[in-house]
Structures are given as structure tokens and as C-alpha cells.
Amino acid sequence: MSLTDYKSLLREAKLVVWGDKIRVDELTPEIANEVLLLIKEEISRDDSTPEGNARLASILRNNLAERVGVSYSFASGGSLHKGLHKGLHKGLHKGLHKGLHKGAPTGAVGGGASTGFSWPEIDIPWREIGLLCQYRETFKWDELDVLPPPPTQQRMSEVKDLMALQDLLWTQQQTKRRLQIEVEAGNDITAYMQPLAATVAAPGSATAILFQTLIALGGFIGQHYKARFNALRPSELDPNLKPYLPVPAHSSYPSNHSFQSFLIAETFGRAVPEHPGLPALYRAAWEVATNREWAGLHVRSDTYAGRRLARLCMPVIERVLEDQMALVRDDYYGRA
């Protein structure tokens, strides 16, 4: 079968994205598997070429977006396209890789180690990503006043602080922090749910879904700003630093974990401003953000930039997620 034949079949089928897996329904298992392998092959290609960008954009626009009623427009080039492309590429490639090769159980957006909690899970939030793209001209979230990273010499001095943390991290007193770092690498939401006194048995499903959606949108926006500044990772500034976790391929500034964590705190604070756990939620956001410093993946200026970006993004985030925020209010206040 030709590439055209596969794409034609895919447009006629139902594409189901569930947790870490992608499934094609309404096709025979043999053809469905071939279609998935085709998508994986296309997405795995070098995304730095114009041809690669155009190929991925075409697949998303023609074969994925229309299945969930969302329309995307892709810029012809520049840092915005590069950043958004990386955000989509990262999420889709993770899902395909885990679903097709690892056979891993489904998990929250981002995957990774587990705390043992089983929160409600979401698919890739295509609707919200579509709204974000739709509101780009209105809110200009791709042109926010994010300061560039400090000069290299200042960042080098920040790396020295990480050296001290690196030695402390392996002490017995930091055993809990090492576990937190491993769990948080996969964007697990337990650190944000516990300050709100949420348990898997408590009525907090709308909150869990909101938080996972924010993590996805944060990754999408964050990749744009990472591409804009293209800052070196701490271990690239000083190879003597030995990060606790594998160093991500994308650039360092701003910190996405900081950005996503404070998006969660800021959004929940606007949805349920009277919640008694809100101060603890902000402390949890800071701890998740600074744990990436302990892991040797970010310097402090990366963390600060992520926090600032979260606040700057709130106008568009509140518009995109107004329905979800209303459901969260219902969780805590009850329906009017």
C-alpha cells in the first residue's frame, strides 16, 4: 500500500488517543498496525528540515485534528512554528513509542515514575490546543515580555550552586527528594493534588483533569520560548556537573517544570481562591520547580523565568480553560 492509501484509510477510521496509547478503530488489526507504524515513522523523522515540518503539519492537520473537530493553522517558519512543532512532536512521539513498543499501562500526560495514586487521565487535549492557537492573535501569548536569559557568566555562577546541591542530593537526608525528582520527571500531579487534601476517593476529578491539561498546554507554550532563547543546559555550561536525570534534548530557559507548576497554582487560585490549601499548592509548585535544580537540569534563572511566564500567560489560559475552571469550582462549591 502507498502512503496515499494509508492516509486515506486513516481519514476514514477513528483515531483514539488514550493515556500513553494511540489506537485506530474501524480497521482490521493488521491494517491498523501498519497505519500506526506509518505515523510513527513520519513523526520520528528529523524535524529540523522544512520538509519534516511540512510533513508533520500535514499529518496533524489532515489525519489527526479533524478526528476531534479542531482546526490548526501552521506558520510557514520561524521560532513560533519551531516551538509549537516540538511541543506536538514530543507529546505524540512519547505516546506512539510507549504504546507501540513498551506496552506500558496508560498514565497521565507525560508518563514517568508513579506515586501509586491513580488520578483521572486525559487524552492529548486537542480542543484546548486548538483554542490556544485560535487566540494567538488576540492574546499574543507567543510575544510575551519574557526577559532573555542572563549573560553566560552569570549562568555559570548559578551552575556553581548546582554543584553544591549535587553533593547534597546523594546524602541520606535527601532520599525523599530523589524519589520526588524521579516521580516529577514524568509530570505526575500528586505533588499538586495533595496540598488540596485530594485523594483518589475524593471528588477531585475535574481538578486532576484541569492540572493535566495545564501540563500539556504548558509544554506546548514552553517549547516556543525555549526555541526563542535556545539557552544551554547547566551541564553544557560546565561538563563537571553530573545531572541526576538524563538531560532533555530541548533548551534550558525557561524551565518548563517551573512554568507548568505555576500555571497549575495560578489557575487553581483563580478558580477556587478561597481554598485553604492554596498556599501549600504554591509551595508545592516551588518545590517541583526547584527539584529540577537539585537534579542539575536548570539554574535558578530558568526557574524564575518559568514562574514569570506562568503569570504572563494567565489571560489566555483563563479564556481557553474557562469551562474546565467552572467544573473545578463545581467540585468544591457545588453546582448552583
URBELRA-V757302 format. One record per pair of residues at least 12 apart in sequence whose C-alpha atoms are under 7 Angstrom apart, sorted by the first residue. I is the first residue (numbers start at 1). J is the second residue. Records with the same first field share a line. If there is no record, write none. Layout:
BEGIN
I = J / J
END
This chain:
BEGIN
6 = 35
10 = 63
11 = 63
13 = 25 / 26 / 27
14 = 26 / 67
15 = 67
17 = 123 / 124
18 = 122 / 123
19 = 106 / 107 / 108 / 109 / 121 / 122 / 123
20 = 95 / 98 / 99 / 106 / 107
21 = 95 / 96 / 98 / 99 / 106
22 = 95 / 96 / 99
40 = 96
42 = 56
43 = 56 / 89 / 93
57 = 74
70 = 126 / 127 / 130
71 = 130
72 = 130
79 = 224 / 227 / 228
80 = 224
82 = 224 / 227
83 = 223 / 224 / 227
84 = 220 / 223 / 224
86 = 223
87 = 219 / 220 / 223
88 = 220
107 = 121
108 = 121 / 122 / 188
109 = 122 / 212 / 216
110 = 186 / 187
111 = 186 / 187
112 = 183 / 185 / 186
113 = 182 / 183 / 186
114 = 183
115 = 183
117 = 200
118 = 200
119 = 200 / 208
120 = 205 / 208 / 209
121 = 209
122 = 209
125 = 213
128 = 320
129 = 217
131 = 320
132 = 320
139 = 316
141 = 313
144 = 312
146 = 309
148 = 229
149 = 253
156 = 237
158 = 299 / 300
159 = 234 / 299
162 = 293 / 294 / 296
163 = 241
165 = 294
166 = 294
169 = 294
181 = 291 / 295
184 = 288
191 = 284
192 = 281 / 284
195 = 277 / 280 / 281
196 = 277
203 = 331
204 = 331
206 = 327 / 328 / 331
207 = 328
210 = 324
211 = 264
214 = 260 / 263 / 264
215 = 260
218 = 259 / 260
219 = 256
222 = 256
226 = 251 / 252 / 253 / 254
229 = 253
230 = 251
231 = 251 / 252 / 253
232 = 251 / 252
233 = 251 / 252 / 297 / 298
234 = 296 / 297 / 298 / 299
242 = 296
243 = 295 / 296 / 297
244 = 295 / 296
245 = 295
247 = 297
252 = 298 / 302
253 = 302
254 = 302 / 303 / 305 / 306
255 = 298 / 302 / 303 / 305 / 306
256 = 306
257 = 289
258 = 289 / 303 / 306 / 307
259 = 306 / 307 / 309 / 310
261 = 285 / 289
262 = 285 / 307 / 310
263 = 310
265 = 281 / 282 / 285
271 = 325 / 328 / 329
272 = 329
289 = 303
290 = 303
END
